[in-house]
């Protein structure tokens, strides 16, 4: 049996389990839709069936729990990190197909993107509606290698958009290459994707690595791609919508205030102009929206992928590392808990420095033993209280280069902190102050095996 590569198969599964809420009343895409998603940030996925000014429904809050990603990938939640690590080790290349549902309807120029799809206007001070769940496909203008990522697109009217891309992202590097060559950069923006494509697009890979390879491994089958109509690119055949166009590196558009994952407005300056050339979509397309700002889905998409790639990188250097968990409270970007198995003296501090060196965004890293569940803050806090010696185990690194997204940076510099809360040789020895209390082992084990009978 073939694997469903669409978003809608997961929607059906959520509805079967009572985790898809259908909003029947008319909802205004200008601020009202954002308000509903924000107020139901932690609940069921929301399917807005009647969006004012559009015949196309909108779905949001689709992946606002780690368990949702796991279910979409047909795995247990406890296996999510291991599954992502396996996808990094054993990529599965995509395959081309002649046609796909995403091209059932084709709109060629001229058209108005805002009239074709219900793009929400999210927050009060933002200048216009933003596409937030668009997976961007582009090719390096020098090597021809494919890159898959996510960035925000603001509607500028008609076929015109503005792309907000961080300068250190691979897409920005490719746009700069195109600018030096005096060319535009062809892009395609796929909206309404399977979880494997969304997660794959967020993996921290090298420039030149094709994220569709890892998305295929996450899915468990090659991602089926179809050729675009007006640009030399390939997009997921089972997506809901695709916008084809060209990024114009010399066409700079002032952005003004825009929301970012800390939950604040930021002012990044100009974004890059985009001229769309074609829009294709399913006959009954569903527009996917991810609530930006400090929202669960926005934070989790980054957290799961960053945690997986960072686990891989740290394990290569320090075999004692077991897992890197990037926290939701840290906005899915800034805080991480690293678990280690019997680390040698100094390895915890090395793990902190390697983690911060690998992911520029990280500014708080806590290292614990692998008997602590990094997802359980009660256990992490216990570990800090029981195993952390501040005079030896606290790392304070002032004046470190920060990412522009950090909410407290000053001139792109921030102070970073590491906390090592691990056991040491001799901890837990009989008569010591860290000896665990427990009933006799044979009684404890007998009760554990037969616990259901009590």
C-alpha positions as CSV (number, residue, x, y, z in Angstrom):
1,X,0.0,0.0,0.0
2,X,1.4,3.4,-1.0
3,X,2.0,6.1,1.7
4,X,-0.3,9.1,1.6
5,X,1.9,12.1,0.8
6,X,-0.8,14.7,1.3
7,X,-1.7,16.9,4.2
8,X,-5.4,15.9,4.0
9,X,-4.8,12.3,5.0
10,X,-3.6,13.6,8.4
11,X,-6.6,16.0,8.6
12,X,-8.9,13.0,8.2
13,X,-7.1,11.1,10.9
14,X,-7.4,14.0,13.3
15,X,-11.1,14.3,12.6
16,X,-11.6,10.6,13.3
17,X,-10.0,11.1,16.7
18,X,-11.9,14.3,17.5
19,X,-8.9,16.5,17.1
20,X,-10.1,18.6,14.2
21,X,-12.4,21.4,15.0
22,X,-14.5,22.8,12.1
23,X,-15.3,26.5,12.3
24,X,-18.5,26.9,10.4
25,X,-19.1,30.7,10.9
26,X,-17.7,33.3,8.6
27,X,-14.2,34.3,9.7
28,X,-12.4,37.4,8.6
29,X,-8.8,36.6,7.5
30,X,-7.8,40.1,8.7
31,X,-6.9,39.6,12.4
32,X,-10.0,37.5,13.4
33,X,-8.5,34.2,12.1
34,X,-5.3,34.9,13.9
35,X,-7.2,35.6,17.1
36,X,-9.0,32.2,17.0
37,X,-5.7,30.3,16.4
38,X,-4.0,32.2,19.2
39,X,-6.8,31.5,21.7
40,X,-6.8,27.8,20.7
41,X,-3.1,27.5,20.4
42,X,-2.9,24.4,22.5
43,X,-6.1,22.6,21.3
44,X,-7.5,20.9,18.3
45,X,-6.5,21.7,14.7
46,X,-8.8,24.4,13.3
47,X,-10.4,24.1,9.9
48,X,-12.0,27.4,8.9
49,X,-14.7,26.4,6.3
50,X,-16.0,29.9,5.6
51,X,-13.3,32.5,5.2
52,X,-14.6,35.9,4.2
53,X,-13.8,36.8,0.6
54,X,-12.6,33.3,-0.4
55,X,-14.0,29.9,-1.4
56,X,-10.9,28.2,-0.1
57,X,-10.9,26.9,3.5
58,X,-7.9,27.5,5.9
59,X,-6.4,25.1,8.3
60,X,-4.2,26.0,11.2
61,X,-2.8,24.7,14.5
62,X,-2.1,21.4,12.7
63,X,1.2,20.5,14.3
64,X,1.0,22.2,17.7
65,X,2.2,19.1,19.7
66,X,5.1,16.8,19.1
67,X,2.6,13.9,19.1
68,X,1.0,15.3,16.0
69,X,4.3,15.1,14.1
70,X,4.7,11.5,15.3
71,X,1.2,10.5,14.2
72,X,1.6,12.1,10.8
73,X,4.8,10.1,10.3
74,X,3.1,6.9,11.6
75,X,5.5,6.4,14.5
76,X,5.3,6.6,18.3
77,X,6.0,10.0,19.9
78,X,8.8,8.5,21.9
79,X,10.5,7.5,18.6
80,X,10.3,11.0,17.0
81,X,13.9,12.0,17.7
82,X,15.3,8.6,16.7
83,X,13.2,8.7,13.5
84,X,14.6,12.2,12.6
85,X,18.2,11.0,13.3
86,X,17.7,7.9,11.0
87,X,16.4,10.2,8.3
88,X,19.6,12.2,8.5
89,X,21.7,9.1,8.2
90,X,19.7,7.3,5.5
91,X,18.2,9.8,3.0
92,X,15.7,8.7,0.4
93,X,15.9,10.5,-2.9
94,X,12.7,11.9,-4.4
95,X,11.1,10.7,-7.7
96,X,9.6,12.6,-10.6
97,X,6.0,12.0,-11.6
98,X,4.2,13.2,-14.7
99,X,1.5,15.0,-12.9
100,X,0.0,15.5,-9.5
101,X,-3.1,16.9,-7.7
102,X,-1.3,20.2,-7.0
103,X,-1.6,21.1,-10.7
104,X,-5.2,20.3,-11.2
105,X,-5.9,24.0,-11.6
106,X,-3.5,26.4,-13.3
107,X,-3.5,30.2,-13.1
108,X,-1.2,32.0,-15.5
109,X,-0.5,35.8,-15.5
110,X,-2.2,38.1,-14.8
111,X,-3.7,37.2,-11.4
112,X,-3.9,38.5,-7.9
113,X,-2.5,36.2,-5.2
114,X,-4.7,37.7,-2.6
115,X,-7.8,36.9,-4.6
116,X,-6.7,33.3,-5.3
117,X,-6.1,32.3,-1.7
118,X,-7.1,33.6,1.8
119,X,-3.8,34.7,3.2
120,X,-4.3,35.9,6.8
121,X,-3.3,39.4,8.0
122,X,-1.9,38.3,11.3
123,X,-1.0,41.2,13.6
124,X,-1.9,44.8,14.0
125,X,1.3,46.5,13.1
126,X,2.2,44.2,10.2
127,X,1.8,46.0,6.8
128,X,-0.1,43.2,4.9
129,X,-1.0,39.5,4.9
130,X,1.8,37.0,5.2
131,X,2.2,33.5,3.8
132,X,3.7,31.5,6.7
133,X,3.6,27.8,5.8
134,X,5.2,28.1,2.4
135,X,8.0,25.5,1.7
136,X,10.4,27.2,-0.7
137,X,12.2,25.3,-3.4
138,X,15.1,26.9,-5.2
139,X,18.4,25.9,-7.0
140,X,21.8,27.2,-6.3
141,X,22.6,29.4,-9.4
142,X,26.2,28.1,-9.4
143,X,25.9,24.4,-8.7
144,X,22.3,23.7,-9.6
145,X,21.8,21.9,-6.3
146,X,18.3,22.1,-4.8
147,X,17.5,23.8,-1.5
148,X,14.2,23.5,0.5
149,X,13.3,25.9,3.3
150,X,10.7,28.1,4.8
151,X,10.5,31.9,4.9
152,X,7.7,34.4,5.2
153,X,6.1,36.1,2.1
154,X,4.1,39.3,2.4
155,X,1.6,40.1,-0.3
156,X,2.3,43.3,-2.1
157,X,-0.7,43.3,-4.5
158,X,-1.2,41.5,-7.8
159,X,1.5,39.0,-8.6
160,X,4.0,40.7,-6.3
161,X,5.3,39.6,-2.9
162,X,8.1,40.4,-0.5
163,X,10.3,37.6,0.9
164,X,11.7,38.0,4.4
165,X,14.8,35.9,4.6
166,X,17.5,35.9,7.3
167,X,20.9,36.8,5.9
168,X,22.6,33.6,7.1
169,X,20.0,31.3,5.5
170,X,20.9,29.3,2.5
171,X,18.2,30.9,0.4
172,X,19.7,34.3,1.1
173,X,23.1,33.0,0.1
174,X,21.7,31.7,-3.1
175,X,19.9,35.0,-3.8
176,X,23.2,36.8,-3.3
177,X,24.9,34.5,-5.8
178,X,22.2,35.2,-8.3
179,X,22.6,39.0,-7.7
180,X,26.3,38.8,-8.4
181,X,25.6,36.9,-11.6
182,X,23.1,39.6,-12.6
183,X,20.1,37.1,-12.5
184,X,16.9,36.5,-10.7
185,X,16.5,33.4,-8.6
186,X,13.7,31.1,-9.6
187,X,11.6,29.9,-6.6
188,X,8.5,27.8,-6.0
189,X,6.4,28.1,-2.8
190,X,4.5,25.0,-1.9
191,X,1.6,25.4,0.7
192,X,-0.2,22.6,2.4
193,X,2.4,19.9,2.8
194,X,2.8,16.6,4.5
195,X,4.6,16.8,7.9
196,X,7.6,15.0,6.4
197,X,8.1,17.9,4.0
198,X,7.7,20.6,6.7
199,X,10.1,18.9,9.0
200,X,12.6,18.1,6.3
201,X,12.7,21.8,5.2
202,X,13.8,22.8,8.7
203,X,16.7,20.4,9.1
204,X,20.1,22.2,9.6
205,X,22.0,20.8,6.6
206,X,24.9,21.9,4.5
207,X,24.4,24.2,1.5
208,X,24.0,21.8,-1.4
209,X,22.2,19.1,0.6
210,X,18.7,18.4,-0.8
211,X,16.1,18.4,2.1
212,X,13.7,16.4,-0.1
213,X,16.1,13.4,0.5
214,X,15.6,13.6,4.2
215,X,11.9,14.3,3.9
216,X,11.6,11.1,2.0
217,X,13.3,9.2,4.8
218,X,10.9,10.8,7.3
219,X,8.0,9.8,5.2
220,X,9.3,6.3,4.5
221,X,9.0,6.6,0.7
222,X,10.5,8.9,-2.0
223,X,8.8,12.3,-2.1
224,X,6.9,12.5,-5.4
225,X,7.8,15.7,-7.3
226,X,6.2,17.3,-10.4
227,X,7.8,19.9,-12.7
228,X,6.7,23.4,-12.4
229,X,4.9,25.2,-15.2
230,X,7.0,28.4,-15.6
231,X,10.2,27.8,-13.7
232,X,12.8,25.1,-13.8
233,X,12.0,23.6,-10.4
234,X,10.3,20.5,-8.9
235,X,7.6,20.7,-6.2
236,X,5.7,18.1,-4.0
237,X,3.0,16.6,-6.3
238,X,0.6,16.2,-3.3
239,X,0.8,19.7,-1.9
240,X,-2.3,21.9,-1.9
241,X,-1.0,25.0,-3.6
242,X,2.2,26.2,-5.4
243,X,3.2,29.7,-6.3
244,X,5.9,29.9,-9.0
245,X,8.0,33.0,-9.5
246,X,11.3,34.8,-9.3
247,X,13.2,36.3,-6.4
248,X,14.6,39.6,-7.6
249,X,17.7,40.3,-5.4
250,X,18.0,44.0,-6.5
251,X,14.4,44.7,-5.8
252,X,14.4,45.6,-2.1
253,X,11.1,46.4,-0.3
254,X,11.0,48.0,3.2
255,X,9.2,45.6,5.5
256,X,8.6,47.6,8.7
257,X,7.2,45.8,11.7
258,X,7.0,42.0,11.5
259,X,6.3,39.3,14.1
260,X,9.0,36.9,15.2
261,X,9.1,33.7,17.3
262,X,9.9,35.5,20.6
263,X,6.4,37.0,20.3
264,X,7.6,40.6,19.6
265,X,7.7,42.9,16.6
266,X,11.1,43.3,15.0
267,X,12.3,45.7,12.4
268,X,14.7,44.0,10.0
269,X,14.8,46.6,7.2
270,X,14.2,45.6,3.6
271,X,13.1,42.3,2.2
272,X,13.5,41.0,-1.3
273,X,10.9,41.4,-4.0
274,X,9.2,38.4,-5.7
275,X,7.3,38.4,-9.0
276,X,5.0,35.4,-9.3
277,X,4.5,33.8,-12.7
278,X,2.0,31.1,-12.1
279,X,-0.2,29.6,-9.3
280,X,-1.3,25.9,-9.4
281,X,-3.5,24.1,-6.9
282,X,-5.9,21.3,-6.2
283,X,-9.5,21.7,-7.3
284,X,-10.6,21.7,-3.6
285,X,-7.4,23.2,-2.2
286,X,-7.1,23.8,1.5
287,X,-4.8,26.8,2.5
288,X,-2.4,25.9,5.4
289,X,-1.5,28.7,7.7
290,X,1.0,28.6,10.6
291,X,0.3,31.2,13.3
292,X,3.6,33.2,13.6
293,X,5.0,34.8,16.7
294,X,5.3,32.9,19.9
295,X,2.9,30.1,19.0
296,X,3.2,26.4,19.6
297,X,3.2,25.3,16.0
298,X,5.7,27.9,14.9
299,X,8.1,27.0,17.8
300,X,7.7,23.2,17.4
301,X,8.5,23.0,13.7
302,X,11.9,24.5,14.4
303,X,12.5,22.7,17.7
304,X,12.0,19.2,16.4
305,X,14.3,19.6,13.5
306,X,17.0,21.6,15.3
307,X,17.1,19.0,18.1
308,X,17.6,16.2,15.6
309,X,20.4,17.8,13.7
310,X,22.1,19.0,16.9
311,X,21.9,15.5,18.4
312,X,23.6,14.1,15.4
313,X,26.4,16.7,15.4
314,X,27.1,16.4,19.2
315,X,27.1,12.6,19.1
316,X,29.7,12.6,16.4
317,X,32.0,14.6,18.7
318,X,31.0,13.2,22.1
319,X,29.7,9.7,22.1
320,X,28.3,10.1,25.6
321,X,25.6,12.5,24.3
322,X,22.2,10.8,24.0
323,X,19.7,13.5,23.1
324,X,19.3,17.3,22.5
325,X,15.9,18.6,23.4
326,X,15.1,22.1,22.2
327,X,12.4,23.5,24.5
328,X,9.1,25.2,23.6
329,X,9.5,27.7,26.4
330,X,12.8,28.8,24.8
331,X,10.8,29.5,21.7
332,X,11.9,26.4,19.9
333,X,15.2,28.0,19.2
334,X,17.0,29.5,22.2
335,X,17.1,26.9,25.0
336,X,18.2,23.3,24.9
337,X,18.6,20.4,27.3
338,X,21.4,17.9,26.5
339,X,21.3,14.4,28.1
340,X,24.5,12.4,28.5
341,X,25.4,8.9,29.6
342,X,28.1,8.9,32.3
343,X,30.0,11.9,30.9
344,X,33.6,12.2,31.8
345,X,34.8,15.3,33.7
346,X,34.7,18.3,31.3
347,X,32.5,16.6,28.7
348,X,29.4,18.5,29.8
349,X,31.1,21.8,29.3
350,X,32.4,20.7,25.9
351,X,28.8,19.7,24.9
352,X,27.6,23.2,25.8
353,X,30.2,25.0,23.7
354,X,29.7,22.6,20.7
355,X,25.9,23.1,20.9
356,X,26.2,26.9,20.9
357,X,28.8,26.8,18.2
358,X,26.6,24.6,16.0
359,X,23.4,26.6,16.4
360,X,24.0,30.3,16.7
361,X,20.5,30.9,18.2
362,X,21.1,28.8,21.4
363,X,21.9,30.9,24.5
364,X,21.0,28.6,27.4
365,X,22.1,24.9,27.4
366,X,21.5,22.7,30.4
367,X,23.4,19.3,30.5
368,X,21.8,16.5,32.5
369,X,22.4,12.7,32.9
370,X,20.3,10.4,30.8
371,X,18.3,9.3,33.8
372,X,16.5,12.6,33.5
373,X,13.7,13.2,31.0
374,X,14.6,16.4,29.2
375,X,10.9,17.0,28.3
376,X,9.9,17.0,32.0
377,X,10.9,20.4,33.4
378,X,10.3,19.0,37.0
379,X,13.0,16.5,36.4
380,X,15.4,19.0,34.8
381,X,14.8,21.4,37.7
382,X,15.4,18.6,40.2
383,X,18.7,17.8,38.4
384,X,19.8,21.5,38.8
385,X,18.9,21.4,42.5
386,X,20.6,18.1,43.2
387,X,23.6,18.0,40.9
388,X,24.5,21.5,39.8
389,X,27.4,23.2,41.6
390,X,27.3,26.8,40.5
391,X,30.9,27.6,41.4
392,X,32.2,24.9,39.0
393,X,29.3,24.1,36.7
394,X,28.1,27.5,35.5
395,X,29.4,28.8,32.2
396,X,28.8,32.5,31.5
397,X,29.9,33.7,28.1
398,X,29.4,37.5,27.7
399,X,29.8,39.2,24.4
400,X,29.0,36.3,22.1
401,X,27.7,36.9,18.5
402,X,23.9,36.6,18.5
403,X,21.3,35.9,15.9
404,X,19.3,39.0,14.9
405,X,16.2,37.2,16.2
406,X,17.3,37.2,19.8
407,X,15.0,39.6,21.7
408,X,17.7,40.9,24.1
409,X,20.8,41.3,21.9
410,X,22.7,44.5,21.9
411,X,24.5,45.3,18.7
412,X,24.1,41.6,17.8
413,X,25.9,40.5,20.9
414,X,24.4,38.5,23.8
415,X,25.5,36.7,27.0
416,X,25.2,32.9,26.7
417,X,24.9,30.5,29.7
418,X,25.7,26.8,30.2
419,X,24.7,24.8,33.3
420,X,26.2,21.3,33.9
421,X,23.9,19.3,36.2
422,X,25.4,15.8,36.0
423,X,26.7,13.3,38.5
424,X,30.4,12.9,39.3
425,X,32.5,9.9,40.3
426,X,31.5,8.8,43.8
427,X,28.0,10.4,43.7
428,X,25.4,8.0,45.0
429,X,27.9,5.8,46.9
430,X,26.7,4.2,50.1
431,X,26.8,6.7,53.0
432,X,27.2,9.6,50.6
433,X,24.9,12.6,50.5
434,X,23.7,11.6,47.0
435,X,22.7,8.0,47.8
436,X,19.2,7.5,46.5
437,X,16.5,6.3,48.9
438,X,14.7,3.1,47.8
439,X,12.9,0.0,49.2
440,X,14.8,-3.3,49.0
441,X,15.6,-4.0,45.3
442,X,13.9,-7.4,45.2
443,X,10.6,-6.1,46.6
444,X,10.7,-3.0,44.4
445,X,11.2,-5.1,41.3
446,X,8.5,-7.7,42.2
447,X,6.0,-4.9,42.7
448,X,7.0,-3.2,39.5
449,X,6.4,-6.3,37.5
450,X,3.0,-6.9,39.1
451,X,2.0,-3.3,39.5
452,X,-1.3,-3.6,37.6
453,X,-2.6,-6.0,40.2
454,X,-2.3,-3.4,43.0
